[in-house]
Amino acid sequence: MSEYRRRQKFRLKYNPAIERFSKYFCGGTSDQEEDSVNYKTQQNDTTITTEMTGRFTFSDHAVFRKLIDELSAQSSATQVFDLSGIEFIDSAGLGMLLLARDEGEKNRATVILRGAKGQVKRMLEVARFDTLFQMED
């Protein structure tokens, strides 16, 4: 565990307000190092569905950008991002979803976010993504 992480855990132990914030927005603290997100893509007629699992954070930017470029190269009327397997998303993850939406609009594709739950759903609600994306449960 890094020194930064140790100090962060120490602060959380002694600051109840930060601990409550962390539990609500971040799903609590974890001793595990951040795991990267995993992708599985399926194409059916005019729809490309990308199933995502793991933690969706800044560290996934390069991989996600490559995925978006691959999706843009394929012609599809609808791009679905299945977030049911995502256990955590940070602000960079939200930004990457906006990037996917922008690329989808350039290609005249509808981008749908499906299956968000827990901390991910709360983050999407707080960021008002329901006004920017078509959302499905």
N, CA and C atoms as an extended XYZ file, in Angstrom:
411
Properties=species:S:1:pos:R:3:atomname:S:1:resname:S:1:resid:I:1 pbc="F F F"
N         0.846       -1.161        0.000 N   MET     1
C         0.000        0.000        0.000 CA  MET     1
C         0.902        1.238        0.000 C   MET     1
N         0.583        2.204       -0.829 N   SER     2
C         1.404        3.403       -0.939 CA  SER     2
C         1.262        4.284        0.303 C   SER     2
N         2.226        5.167        0.476 N   GLU     3
C         2.198        6.096        1.617 CA  GLU     3
C         0.966        6.999        1.538 C   GLU     3
N         0.632        7.449        0.318 N   TYR     4
C        -0.554        8.288        0.138 CA  TYR     4
C        -1.807        7.559        0.609 C   TYR     4
N        -1.929        6.293        0.213 N   ARG     5
C        -3.102        5.493        0.571 CA  ARG     5
C        -3.187        5.307        2.093 C   ARG     5
N        -2.022        5.082        2.742 N   ARG     6
C        -2.007        4.930        4.200 CA  ARG     6
C        -2.479        6.205        4.890 C   ARG     6
N        -1.973        7.351        4.415 N   ARG     7
C        -2.394        8.624        5.009 CA  ARG     7
C        -3.877        8.862        4.788 C   ARG     7
N        -4.358        8.517        3.600 N   GLN     8
C        -5.769        8.702        3.284 CA  GLN     8
C        -6.637        7.853        4.211 C   GLN     8
N        -6.259        6.608        4.430 N   LYS     9
C        -7.025        5.740        5.330 CA  LYS     9
C        -6.999        6.283        6.752 C   LYS     9
N        -5.853        6.827        7.182 N   PHE    10
C        -5.744        7.405        8.521 CA  PHE    10
C        -6.719        8.567        8.673 C   PHE    10
N        -6.761        9.443        7.673 N   ARG    11
C        -7.671       10.590        7.726 CA  ARG    11
C        -9.119       10.136        7.780 C   ARG    11
N        -9.462        9.111        7.001 N   LEU    12
C       -10.839        8.627        6.991 CA  LEU    12
C       -11.238        8.057        8.345 C   LEU    12
N       -10.309        7.409        9.025 N   LYS    13
C       -10.622        6.840       10.333 CA  LYS    13
C       -10.964        7.922       11.341 C   LYS    13
N       -10.366        9.090       11.201 N   TYR    14
C       -10.538       10.129       12.203 CA  TYR    14
C       -11.396       11.294       11.735 C   TYR    14
N       -12.034       11.178       10.610 N   ASN    15
C       -12.930       12.227       10.151 CA  ASN    15
C       -14.240       11.593        9.706 C   ASN    15
N       -15.240       11.538       10.591 N   PRO    16
C       -16.505       10.878       10.267 CA  PRO    16
C       -17.225       11.486        9.069 C   PRO    16
N       -17.116       12.807        8.868 N   ALA    17
C       -17.795       13.438        7.733 CA  ALA    17
C       -17.224       12.927        6.415 C   ALA    17
N       -15.912       12.829        6.337 N   ILE    18
C       -15.285       12.318        5.116 CA  ILE    18
C       -15.635       10.850        4.926 C   ILE    18
N       -15.685       10.100        6.001 N   GLU    19
C       -16.026        8.682        5.899 CA  GLU    19
C       -17.445        8.503        5.362 C   GLU    19
N       -18.395        9.312        5.844 N   ARG    20
C       -19.772        9.221        5.343 CA  ARG    20
C       -19.828        9.583        3.860 C   ARG    20
N       -19.117       10.645        3.472 N   PHE    21
C       -19.075       11.053        2.070 CA  PHE    21
C       -18.510        9.921        1.211 C   PHE    21
N       -17.420        9.333        1.677 N   SER    22
C       -16.778        8.249        0.943 CA  SER    22
C       -17.709        7.061        0.779 C   SER    22
N       -18.432        6.710        1.829 N   LYS    23
C       -19.345        5.570        1.747 CA  LYS    23
C       -20.490        5.851        0.792 C   LYS    23
N       -21.001        7.100        0.783 N   TYR    24
C       -22.136        7.420       -0.078 CA  TYR    24
C       -21.726        7.487       -1.547 C   TYR    24
N       -20.667        8.239       -1.840 N   PHE    25
C       -20.312        8.477       -3.231 CA  PHE    25
C       -19.303        7.487       -3.793 C   PHE    25
N       -18.495        6.894       -2.958 N   CYS    26
C       -17.408        6.045       -3.453 CA  CYS    26
C       -17.559        4.588       -3.065 C   CYS    26
N       -18.632        4.234       -2.404 N   GLY    27
C       -18.823        2.848       -2.022 CA  GLY    27
C       -17.905        2.423       -0.897 C   GLY    27
N       -17.415        3.362       -0.108 N   GLY    28
C       -16.554        3.031        1.024 CA  GLY    28
C       -15.097        2.978        0.629 C   GLY    28
N       -14.258        2.694        1.599 N   THR    29
C       -12.832        2.581        1.332 CA  THR    29
C       -12.483        1.121        1.116 C   THR    29
N       -11.390        0.888        0.465 N   SER    30
C       -10.987       -0.476        0.141 CA  SER    30
C        -9.490       -0.638        0.335 C   SER    30
N        -9.087       -1.804        0.817 N   ASP    31
C        -7.665       -2.096        0.955 CA  ASP    31
C        -7.069       -2.556       -0.365 C   ASP    31
N        -7.929       -2.912       -1.330 N   GLN    32
C        -7.445       -3.422       -2.605 CA  GLN    32
C        -6.970       -2.278       -3.485 C   GLN    32
N        -5.955       -2.551       -4.292 N   GLU    33
C        -5.547       -1.585       -5.299 CA  GLU    33
C        -6.639       -1.537       -6.365 C   GLU    33
N        -6.702       -0.429       -7.080 N   GLU    34
C        -7.742       -0.277       -8.081 CA  GLU    34
C        -7.568       -1.303       -9.195 C   GLU    34
N        -8.651       -1.984       -9.514 N   ASP    35
C        -8.664       -2.915      -10.635 CA  ASP    35
C        -9.155       -2.157      -11.849 C   ASP    35
N        -8.626       -2.491      -12.998 N   SER    36
C        -9.078       -1.821      -14.208 CA  SER    36
C       -10.368       -2.455      -14.700 C   SER    36
N       -11.014       -1.740      -15.581 N   VAL    37
C       -12.279       -2.202      -16.134 CA  VAL    37
C       -12.005       -3.238      -17.222 C   VAL    37
N       -12.929       -4.167      -17.383 N   ASN    38
C       -12.850       -5.181      -18.437 CA  ASN    38
C       -14.022       -4.974      -19.382 C   ASN    38
N       -13.802       -5.251      -20.671 N   TYR    39
C       -14.818       -5.035      -21.694 CA  TYR    39
C       -15.088       -6.312      -22.468 C   TYR    39
N       -16.334       -6.451      -22.893 N   LYS    40
C       -16.722       -7.528      -23.797 CA  LYS    40
C       -17.746       -6.917      -24.749 C   LYS    40
N       -17.472       -6.969      -26.047 N   THR    41
C       -18.330       -6.308      -27.032 CA  THR    41
C       -19.018       -7.336      -27.916 C   THR    41
N       -20.322       -7.114      -28.145 N   GLN    42
C       -21.115       -7.967      -29.034 CA  GLN    42
C       -21.861       -7.078      -30.020 C   GLN    42
N       -21.968       -7.538      -31.264 N   GLN    43
C       -22.699       -6.776      -32.264 CA  GLN    43
C       -23.855       -7.605      -32.792 C   GLN    43
N       -25.036       -6.990      -32.809 N   ASN    44
C       -26.243       -7.602      -33.361 CA  ASN    44
C       -26.882       -6.598      -34.306 C   ASN    44
N       -26.983       -6.931      -35.562 N   ASP    45
C       -27.595       -6.073      -36.576 CA  ASP    45
C       -27.109       -4.630      -36.456 C   ASP    45
N       -27.933       -3.745      -35.878 N   THR    46
C       -27.574       -2.327      -35.802 CA  THR    46
C       -27.168       -1.887      -34.400 C   THR    46
N       -26.932       -2.835      -33.495 N   THR    47
C       -26.599       -2.500      -32.110 CA  THR    47
C       -25.273       -3.134      -31.699 C   THR    47
N       -24.427       -2.332      -31.073 N   ILE    48
C       -23.198       -2.839      -30.469 CA  ILE    48
C       -23.365       -2.702      -28.960 C   ILE    48
N       -23.241       -3.819      -28.247 N   THR    49
C       -23.364       -3.818      -26.790 CA  THR    49
C       -21.995       -4.082      -26.183 C   THR    49
N       -21.587       -3.196      -25.288 N   THR    50
C       -20.315       -3.350      -24.583 CA  THR    50
C       -20.613       -3.613      -23.117 C   THR    50
N       -20.314       -4.830      -22.666 N   GLU    51
C       -20.493       -5.183      -21.254 CA  GLU    51
C       -19.217       -4.809      -20.520 C   GLU    51
N       -19.369       -4.046      -19.447 N   MET    52
C       -18.219       -3.558      -18.693 CA  MET    52
C       -18.271       -4.101      -17.274 C   MET    52
N       -17.116       -4.517      -16.752 N   THR    53
C       -17.039       -5.009      -15.374 CA  THR    53
C       -15.809       -4.416      -14.692 C   THR    53
N       -15.868       -4.328      -13.369 N   GLY    54
C       -14.729       -3.837      -12.593 CA  GLY    54
C       -14.906       -2.400      -12.156 C   GLY    54
N       -13.789       -1.704      -12.014 N   ARG    55
C       -13.759       -0.309      -11.586 CA  ARG    55
C       -13.391        0.547      -12.791 C   ARG    55
N       -14.184        1.592      -13.055 N   PHE    56
C       -14.004        2.448      -14.219 CA  PHE    56
C       -13.412        3.775      -13.747 C   PHE    56
N       -12.092        3.921      -13.906 N   THR    57
C       -11.388        5.080      -13.366 CA  THR    57
C       -10.464        5.696      -14.412 C   THR    57
N        -9.774        6.741      -13.996 N   PHE    58
C        -8.837        7.446      -14.867 CA  PHE    58
C        -7.808        6.508      -15.492 C   PHE    58
N        -7.403        5.495      -14.775 N   SER    59
C        -6.375        4.577      -15.286 CA  SER    59
C        -6.838        3.807      -16.522 C   SER    59
N        -8.128        3.833      -16.819 N   ASP    60
C        -8.671        3.115      -17.978 CA  ASP    60
C        -8.793        3.990      -19.221 C   ASP    60
N        -8.303        5.225      -19.169 N   HIS    61
C        -8.508        6.171      -20.264 CA  HIS    61
C        -7.968        5.665      -21.596 C   HIS    61
N        -6.743        5.193      -21.638 N   ALA    62
C        -6.138        4.763      -22.907 CA  ALA    62
C        -6.885        3.577      -23.509 C   ALA    62
N        -7.239        2.617      -22.682 N   VAL    63
C        -7.958        1.431      -23.162 CA  VAL    63
C        -9.350        1.823      -23.655 C   VAL    63
N       -10.025        2.693      -22.902 N   PHE    64
C       -11.377        3.095      -23.294 CA  PHE    64
C       -11.346        3.916      -24.579 C   PHE    64
N       -10.350        4.776      -24.731 N   ARG    65
C       -10.228        5.574      -25.949 CA  ARG    65
C       -10.056        4.654      -27.162 C   ARG    65
N        -9.253        3.607      -27.005 N   LYS    66
C        -9.064        2.636      -28.087 CA  LYS    66
C       -10.390        1.938      -28.410 C   LYS    66
N       -11.147        1.578      -27.373 N   LEU    67
C       -12.456        0.956      -27.572 CA  LEU    67
C       -13.384        1.890      -28.344 C   LEU    67
N       -13.414        3.164      -27.959 N   ILE    68
C       -14.274        4.142      -28.639 CA  ILE    68
C       -13.876        4.272      -30.106 C   ILE    68
N       -12.587        4.292      -30.384 N   ASP    69
C       -12.127        4.361      -31.775 CA  ASP    69
C       -12.582        3.139      -32.564 C   ASP    69
N       -12.521        1.957      -31.944 N   GLU    70
C       -12.977        0.735      -32.612 CA  GLU    70
C       -14.485        0.772      -32.849 C   GLU    70
N       -15.241        1.261      -31.867 N   LEU    71
C       -16.694        1.354      -32.031 CA  LEU    71
C       -17.052        2.358      -33.119 C   LEU    71
N       -16.296        3.448      -33.209 N   SER    72
C       -16.556        4.465      -34.229 CA  SER    72
C       -16.302        3.927      -35.630 C   SER    72
N       -15.347        3.018      -35.746 N   ALA    73
C       -15.023        2.441      -37.050 CA  ALA    73
C       -16.129        1.510      -37.550 C   ALA    73
N       -16.901        0.948      -36.626 N   GLN    74
C       -18.003        0.066      -36.995 CA  GLN    74
C       -19.270        0.907      -37.148 C   GLN    74
N       -20.064        0.573      -38.127 N   SER    75
C       -21.301        1.330      -38.315 CA  SER    75
C       -22.420        0.666      -37.521 C   SER    75
N       -22.981        1.427      -36.603 N   SER    76
C       -24.112        0.919      -35.830 CA  SER    76
C       -25.014        2.085      -35.479 C   SER    76
N       -26.306        1.827      -35.438 N   ALA    77
C       -27.265        2.870      -35.093 CA  ALA    77
C       -27.345        3.081      -33.593 C   ALA    77
N       -26.984        2.045      -32.821 N   THR    78
C       -27.094        2.114      -31.366 CA  THR    78
C       -25.854        1.517      -30.718 C   THR    78
N       -25.334        2.232      -29.721 N   GLN    79
C       -24.227        1.729      -28.908 CA  GLN    79
C       -24.719        1.650      -27.470 C   GLN    79
N       -24.699        0.453      -26.904 N   VAL    80
C       -25.169        0.232      -25.536 CA  VAL    80
C       -23.967       -0.077      -24.653 C   VAL    80
N       -23.848        0.659      -23.551 N   PHE    81
C       -22.825        0.375      -22.549 CA  PHE    81
C       -23.534       -0.227      -21.350 C   PHE    81
N       -23.317       -1.525      -21.141 N   ASP    82
C       -23.935       -2.235      -20.017 CA  ASP    82
C       -23.045       -2.042      -18.793 C   ASP    82
N       -23.521       -1.238      -17.847 N   LEU    83
C       -22.742       -0.888      -16.661 CA  LEU    83
C       -23.085       -1.751      -15.454 C   LEU    83
N       -23.861       -2.805      -15.652 N   SER    84
C       -24.306       -3.618      -14.516 CA  SER    84
C       -23.148       -4.281      -13.778 C   SER    84
N       -22.019       -4.477      -14.445 N   GLY    85
C       -20.868       -5.092      -13.802 CA  GLY    85
C       -19.861       -4.097      -13.243 C   GLY    85
N       -20.139       -2.806      -13.395 N   ILE    86
C       -19.235       -1.776      -12.871 CA  ILE    86
C       -19.559       -1.546      -11.403 C   ILE    86
N       -18.560       -1.709      -10.549 N   GLU    87
C       -18.770       -1.537       -9.108 CA  GLU    87
C       -18.376       -0.151       -8.618 C   GLU    87
N       -17.597        0.590       -9.418 N   PHE    88
C       -17.146        1.922       -9.021 CA  PHE    88
C       -16.852        2.741      -10.261 C   PHE    88
N       -17.213        4.021      -10.225 N   ILE    89
C       -16.864        4.947      -11.305 CA  ILE    89
C       -16.436        6.259      -10.667 C   ILE    89
N       -15.399        6.888      -11.230 N   ASP    90
C       -14.980        8.193      -10.728 CA  ASP    90
C       -15.306        9.252      -11.780 C   ASP    90
N       -14.921       10.496      -11.516 N   SER    91
C       -15.256       11.583      -12.435 CA  SER    91
C       -14.615       11.378      -13.805 C   SER    91
N       -13.451       10.763      -13.854 N   ALA    92
C       -12.821       10.481      -15.143 CA  ALA    92
C       -13.641        9.461      -15.925 C   ALA    92
N       -14.204        8.479      -15.235 N   GLY    93
C       -15.081        7.507      -15.886 CA  GLY    93
C       -16.308        8.182      -16.473 C   GLY    93
N       -16.871        9.139      -15.732 N   LEU    94
C       -18.012        9.899      -16.252 CA  LEU    94
C       -17.596       10.665      -17.504 C   LEU    94
N       -16.418       11.260      -17.469 N   GLY    95
C       -15.920       11.989      -18.631 CA  GLY    95
C       -15.726       11.094      -19.839 C   GLY    95
N       -15.278        9.873      -19.602 N   MET    96
C       -15.086        8.938      -20.716 CA  MET    96
C       -16.425        8.535      -21.328 C   MET    96
N       -17.465        8.429      -20.501 N   LEU    97
C       -18.798        8.145      -21.043 CA  LEU    97
C       -19.278        9.314      -21.906 C   LEU    97
N       -18.956       10.540      -21.495 N   LEU    98
C       -19.295       11.708      -22.318 CA  LEU    98
C       -18.536       11.674      -23.640 C   LEU    98
N       -17.302       11.238      -23.598 N   LEU    99
C       -16.509       11.077      -24.816 CA  LEU    99
C       -17.175       10.069      -25.753 C   LEU    99
N       -17.657        8.968      -25.194 N   ALA   100
C       -18.354        7.955      -25.995 CA  ALA   100
C       -19.613        8.543      -26.625 C   ALA   100
N       -20.332        9.352      -25.860 N   ARG   101
C       -21.546        9.988      -26.392 CA  ARG   101
C       -21.198       10.921      -27.542 C   ARG   101
N       -20.156       11.741      -27.375 N   ASP   102
C       -19.749       12.670      -28.432 CA  ASP   102
C       -19.348       11.932      -29.702 C   ASP   102
N       -18.582       10.862      -29.559 N   GLU   103
C       -18.181       10.067      -30.728 CA  GLU   103
C       -19.394        9.400      -31.369 C   GLU   103
N       -20.324        8.931      -30.550 N   GLY   104
C       -21.547        8.334      -31.076 CA  GLY   104
C       -22.361        9.335      -31.875 C   GLY   104
N       -22.473       10.559      -31.361 N   GLU   105
C       -23.215       11.598      -32.077 CA  GLU   105
C       -22.564       11.935      -33.413 C   GLU   105
N       -21.236       11.940      -33.450 N   LYS   106
C       -20.532       12.196      -34.715 CA  LYS   106
C       -20.900       11.150      -35.759 C   LYS   106
N       -21.122        9.918      -35.305 N   ASN   107
C       -21.454        8.816      -36.209 CA  ASN   107
C       -22.950        8.567      -36.303 C   ASN   107
N       -23.740        9.497      -35.776 N   ARG   108
C       -25.210        9.402      -35.785 CA  ARG   108
C       -25.706        8.133      -35.093 C   ARG   108
N       -25.063        7.776      -33.998 N   ALA   109
C       -25.469        6.600      -33.219 CA  ALA   109
C       -26.072        7.064      -31.899 C   ALA   109
N       -27.066        6.334      -31.433 N   THR   110
C       -27.646        6.581      -30.122 CA  THR   110
C       -26.820        5.827      -29.087 C   THR   110
N       -26.414        6.514      -28.025 N   VAL   111
C       -25.628        5.882      -26.961 CA  VAL   111
C       -26.538        5.681      -25.756 C   VAL   111
N       -26.618        4.437      -25.299 N   ILE   112
C       -27.497        4.066      -24.184 CA  ILE   112
C       -26.646        3.533      -23.039 C   ILE   112
N       -26.953        3.979      -21.819 N   LEU   113
C       -26.319        3.437      -20.619 CA  LEU   113
C       -27.324        2.515      -19.955 C   LEU   113
N       -26.922        1.282      -19.710 N   ARG   114
C       -27.843        0.269      -19.195 CA  ARG   114
C       -27.316       -0.341      -17.898 C   ARG   114
N       -28.242       -0.581      -16.966 N   GLY   115
C       -27.970       -1.421      -15.807 CA  GLY   115
C       -27.125       -0.834      -14.697 C   GLY   115
N       -26.998        0.484      -14.623 N   ALA   116
C       -26.200        1.072      -13.540 CA  ALA   116
C       -26.875        0.802      -12.204 C   ALA   116
N       -26.053        0.528      -11.176 N   LYS   117
C       -26.599        0.269       -9.850 CA  LYS   117
C       -25.615        0.752       -8.791 C   LYS   117
N       -26.092        0.889       -7.578 N   GLY   118
C       -25.240        1.264       -6.457 CA  GLY   118
C       -24.574        2.615       -6.644 C   GLY   118
N       -23.276        2.667       -6.350 N   GLN   119
C       -22.509        3.900       -6.430 CA  GLN   119
C       -22.499        4.459       -7.845 C   GLN   119
N       -22.459        3.598       -8.837 N   VAL   120
C       -22.441        4.046      -10.232 CA  VAL   120
C       -23.738        4.774      -10.557 C   VAL   120
N       -24.862        4.215      -10.158 N   LYS   121
C       -26.155        4.852      -10.410 CA  LYS   121
C       -26.244        6.198       -9.695 C   LYS   121
N       -25.757        6.260       -8.453 N   ARG   122
C       -25.781        7.529       -7.712 CA  ARG   122
C       -24.939        8.589       -8.415 C   ARG   122
N       -23.770        8.204       -8.896 N   MET   123
C       -22.910        9.163       -9.600 CA  MET   123
C       -23.582        9.669      -10.878 C   MET   123
N       -24.218        8.777      -11.621 N   LEU   124
C       -24.909        9.186      -12.844 CA  LEU   124
C       -26.073       10.124      -12.525 C   LEU   124
N       -26.774        9.862      -11.427 N   GLU   125
C       -27.884       10.724      -11.018 CA  GLU   125
C       -27.386       12.101      -10.593 C   GLU   125
N       -26.339       12.140       -9.777 N   VAL   126
C       -25.793       13.416       -9.307 CA  VAL   126
C       -25.284       14.245      -10.484 C   VAL   126
N       -24.673       13.597      -11.466 N   ALA   127
C       -24.140       14.280      -12.641 CA  ALA   127
C       -25.221       14.576      -13.682 C   ALA   127
N       -26.458       14.170      -13.400 N   ARG   128
C       -27.608       14.402      -14.292 CA  ARG   128
C       -27.401       13.797      -15.683 C   ARG   128
N       -26.822       12.608      -15.723 N   PHE   129
C       -26.594       11.940      -16.994 CA  PHE   129
C       -27.899       11.520      -17.660 C   PHE   129
N       -28.984       11.461      -16.908 N   ASP   130
C       -30.273       11.128      -17.512 CA  ASP   130
C       -30.716       12.198      -18.502 C   ASP   130
N       -30.161       13.412      -18.402 N   THR   131
C       -30.486       14.470      -19.358 CA  THR   131
C       -29.587       14.411      -20.593 C   THR   131
N       -28.521       13.627      -20.516 N   LEU   132
C       -27.549       13.556      -21.606 CA  LEU   132
C       -27.584       12.239      -22.370 C   LEU   132
N       -28.031       11.188      -21.696 N   PHE   133
C       -28.045        9.845      -22.269 CA  PHE   133
C       -29.434        9.246      -22.155 C   PHE   133
N       -29.683        8.269      -23.002 N   GLN   134
C       -30.845        7.410      -22.798 CA  GLN   134
C       -30.420        6.368      -21.772 C   GLN   134
N       -31.193        6.238      -20.682 N   MET   135
C       -30.841        5.327      -19.591 CA  MET   135
C       -31.832        4.168      -19.571 C   MET   135
N       -31.321        2.967      -19.317 N   GLU   136
C       -32.165        1.781      -19.174 CA  GLU   136
C       -31.783        1.054      -17.898 C   GLU   136
N       -32.789        0.475      -17.233 N   ASP   137
C       -32.508       -0.302      -16.014 CA  ASP   137
C       -32.198       -1.701      -16.349 C   ASP   137
